[in-house]
Amino acid sequence: MENKKEMINSIIKEFERTKKDNYWKSIEEVSKITGAKKNEVVNYFETSDEFIRNSVGKYTTRGLYEKNTSFTRKLIDQINNRIK
C-alpha cells in the first residue's frame, strides 16, 4: 500500500511541475512520465480522491483544478457535469 501512496505522490508532483495552461494529462502522458503501466495509472486515478477527470478523459489534481480554473469555468463544468 505504501508503494501506491508513493506513486500517487509522484504523479501529483509531476502535475505540479507542469505549466499553468497544461495541467490536464492523459493516462498515456502520466504513464510515460512516471514509468508506471497504463492500467496502474488508471487504478491510481480511479481510486484516489486527489484526481479529477474532464469530459475528454484527461486528468488533473483537485488542487490544480481549483487553482487554475476560473469560477465561471467551474460553474459551467458543474452545470454540464463535465468534472467527475
MIDOSE-1310 file (N, C-alpha, C; in nm, 2 decimals, decimal comma, always signed):
residues 84
menk	+0,08/-0,12/+0,00/+0,00/+0,00/+0,00/+0,09/+0,13/+0,00; +0,20/+0,12/+0,07/+0,29/+0,24/+0,07/+0,34/+0,27/-0,07; +0,36/+0,17/-0,15/+0,41/+0,19/-0,28/+0,31/+0,27/-0,36; +0,18/+0,24/-0,34/+0,07/+0,31/-0,41/+0,07/+0,46/-0,37
kemi	+0,08/+0,48/-0,24/+0,09/+0,62/-0,19/+0,20/+0,70/-0,25; +0,32/+0,63/-0,26/+0,44/+0,69/-0,31/+0,41/+0,73/-0,46; +0,35/+0,64/-0,53/+0,33/+0,66/-0,68/+0,23/+0,78/-0,69; +0,12/+0,78/-0,61/+0,03/+0,89/-0,62/+0,09/+1,02/-0,59
nsii	+0,18/+1,02/-0,49/+0,25/+1,15/-0,46/+0,35/+1,19/-0,57; +0,41/+1,09/-0,64/+0,49/+1,11/-0,75/+0,41/+1,17/-0,87; +0,30/+1,12/-0,89/+0,21/+1,17/-1,00/+0,17/+1,31/-0,97; +0,13/+1,34/-0,85/+0,09/+1,47/-0,81/+0,20/+1,57/-0,83
kefe	+0,32/+1,53/-0,79/+0,44/+1,62/-0,81/+0,46/+1,65/-0,96; +0,44/+1,55/-1,05/+0,46/+1,57/-1,19/+0,36/+1,67/-1,24; +0,23/+1,66/-1,20/+0,13/+1,75/-1,24/+0,17/+1,89/-1,19; +0,22/+1,91/-1,07/+0,25/+2,04/-1,02/+0,37/+2,10/-1,09
rtkk	+0,45/+2,02/-1,16/+0,57/+2,08/-1,24/+0,52/+2,13/-1,37; +0,40/+2,10/-1,42/+0,36/+2,15/-1,55/+0,32/+2,29/-1,55; +0,32/+2,35/-1,67/+0,27/+2,49/-1,69/+0,13/+2,50/-1,65; +0,09/+2,62/-1,62/-0,05/+2,65/-1,58/-0,15/+2,62/-1,69
dnyw	-0,11/+2,63/-1,81/-0,21/+2,61/-1,92/-0,20/+2,46/-1,97; -0,12/+2,38/-1,90/-0,11/+2,24/-1,95/-0,13/+2,14/-1,83; -0,22/+2,17/-1,74/-0,24/+2,09/-1,62/-0,33/+1,97/-1,63; -0,38/+1,94/-1,75/-0,46/+1,82/-1,78/-0,37/+1,72/-1,85
ksie	-0,37/+1,60/-1,81/-0,29/+1,50/-1,87/-0,36/+1,37/-1,90; -0,33/+1,31/-2,01/-0,39/+1,18/-2,04/-0,32/+1,07/-1,96; -0,38/+0,95/-1,96/-0,33/+0,83/-1,90/-0,19/+0,80/-1,96; -0,18/+0,81/-2,09/-0,06/+0,78/-2,16/+0,05/+0,88/-2,12
evsk	+0,02/+1,00/-2,11/+0,12/+1,10/-2,07/+0,18/+1,07/-1,93; +0,09/+1,04/-1,84/+0,13/+1,01/-1,70/+0,21/+0,88/-1,69; +0,17/+0,78/-1,77/+0,24/+0,66/-1,78/+0,38/+0,68/-1,83; +0,40/+0,76/-1,93/+0,53/+0,78/-1,99/+0,62/+0,86/-1,89
itga	+0,56/+0,96/-1,82/+0,64/+1,04/-1,73/+0,68/+0,96/-1,61; +0,59/+0,88/-1,55/+0,62/+0,81/-1,43/+0,68/+0,67/-1,45; +0,67/+0,61/-1,57/+0,71/+0,48/-1,59/+0,62/+0,37/-1,54; +0,50/+0,41/-1,49/+0,40/+0,32/-1,45/+0,32/+0,26/-1,57
kkne	+0,27/+0,14/-1,56/+0,19/+0,09/-1,66/+0,05/+0,16/-1,67; +0,00/+0,17/-1,79/-0,13/+0,24/-1,81/-0,24/+0,19/-1,71; -0,25/+0,06/-1,70/-0,36/+0,01/-1,61/-0,33/+0,05/-1,46; -0,21/+0,06/-1,42/-0,18/+0,11/-1,29/-0,21/+0,26/-1,27
vvny	-0,19/+0,34/-1,37/-0,22/+0,48/-1,37/-0,37/+0,50/-1,36; -0,45/+0,42/-1,44/-0,59/+0,42/-1,43/-0,64/+0,39/-1,29; -0,58/+0,29/-1,23/-0,61/+0,25/-1,09/-0,58/+0,36/-0,99; -0,47/+0,42/-1,01/-0,43/+0,53/-0,92/-0,54/+0,65/-0,93
fets	-0,57/+0,68/-1,05/-0,66/+0,79/-1,08/-0,80/+0,76/-1,02; -0,85/+0,64/-1,05/-0,98/+0,60/-1,01/-1,00/+0,57/-0,86; -0,90/+0,54/-0,79/-0,91/+0,50/-0,65/-0,86/+0,61/-0,56; -0,82/+0,72/-0,61/-0,77/+0,83/-0,53/-0,86/+0,95/-0,54
defi	-0,89/+1,02/-0,43/-0,97/+1,14/-0,43/-0,89/+1,26/-0,48; -0,76/+1,24/-0,50/-0,67/+1,35/-0,54/-0,69/+1,40/-0,69; -0,75/+1,31/-0,77/-0,76/+1,34/-0,91/-0,90/+1,35/-0,96; -0,92/+1,44/-1,06/-1,05/+1,45/-1,13/-1,03/+1,43/-1,28
rnsv	-1,13/+1,39/-1,35/-1,13/+1,37/-1,49/-1,22/+1,47/-1,56; -1,18/+1,52/-1,68/-1,27/+1,60/-1,75/-1,34/+1,53/-1,86; -1,42/+1,60/-1,94/-1,51/+1,53/-2,03/-1,44/+1,46/-2,15; -1,31/+1,49/-2,17/-1,23/+1,43/-2,28/-1,14/+1,32/-2,23
gkyt	-1,16/+1,29/-2,10/-1,08/+1,18/-2,04/-0,94/+1,21/-1,99; -0,91/+1,34/-1,98/-0,78/+1,37/-1,92/-0,80/+1,40/-1,77; -0,69/+1,39/-1,70/-0,69/+1,41/-1,55/-0,60/+1,52/-1,50; -0,64/+1,57/-1,39/-0,56/+1,67/-1,31/-0,58/+1,65/-1,17
trgl	-0,51/+1,72/-1,08/-0,53/+1,71/-0,94/-0,64/+1,81/-0,90; -0,71/+1,78/-0,79/-0,81/+1,87/-0,75/-0,75/+2,01/-0,72; -0,63/+2,01/-0,66/-0,56/+2,13/-0,62/-0,54/+2,22/-0,74; -0,48/+2,16/-0,85/-0,46/+2,24/-0,97/-0,58/+2,29/-1,04
yekn	-0,69/+2,20/-1,04/-0,82/+2,25/-1,09/-0,87/+2,37/-1,02; -0,86/+2,36/-0,88/-0,91/+2,47/-0,80/-0,83/+2,60/-0,83; -0,70/+2,58/-0,84/-0,61/+2,69/-0,85/-0,61/+2,76/-0,99; -0,63/+2,68/-1,09/-0,61/+2,73/-1,23/-0,74/+2,75/-1,31
tsft	-0,85/+2,71/-1,25/-0,98/+2,72/-1,33/-1,06/+2,83/-1,27; -1,11/+2,92/-1,36/-1,19/+3,03/-1,31/-1,32/+2,99/-1,26; -1,38/+3,07/-1,17/-1,51/+3,04/-1,11/-1,62/+3,01/-1,22; -1,62/+3,09/-1,32/-1,71/+3,08/-1,43/-1,70/+2,94/-1,50
rkli	-1,57/+2,90/-1,53/-1,55/+2,77/-1,59/-1,59/+2,66/-1,50; -1,57/+2,67/-1,37/-1,61/+2,57/-1,27/-1,76/+2,55/-1,27; -1,83/+2,67/-1,27/-1,97/+2,67/-1,27/-2,03/+2,60/-1,39; -1,97/+2,63/-1,51/-2,02/+2,57/-1,63/-1,99/+2,42/-1,63
dqin	-1,87/+2,38/-1,58/-1,84/+2,24/-1,57/-1,94/+2,17/-1,48; -1,97/+2,23/-1,37/-2,07/+2,16/-1,28/-2,21/+2,15/-1,35; -2,25/+2,25/-1,42/-2,38/+2,25/-1,49/-2,38/+2,14/-1,59; -2,27/+2,13/-1,67/-2,26/+2,03/-1,77/-2,21/+1,90/-1,72
nrik	-2,19/+1,89/-1,59/-2,14/+1,76/-1,53/-2,01/+1,71/-1,60; -1,92/+1,80/-1,63/-1,80/+1,76/-1,71/-1,69/+1,71/-1,62; -1,69/+1,74/-1,49/-1,59/+1,70/-1,40/-1,64/+1,59/-1,32; -1,57/+1,48/-1,31/-1,61/+1,36/-1,24/-1,51/+1,33/-1,12
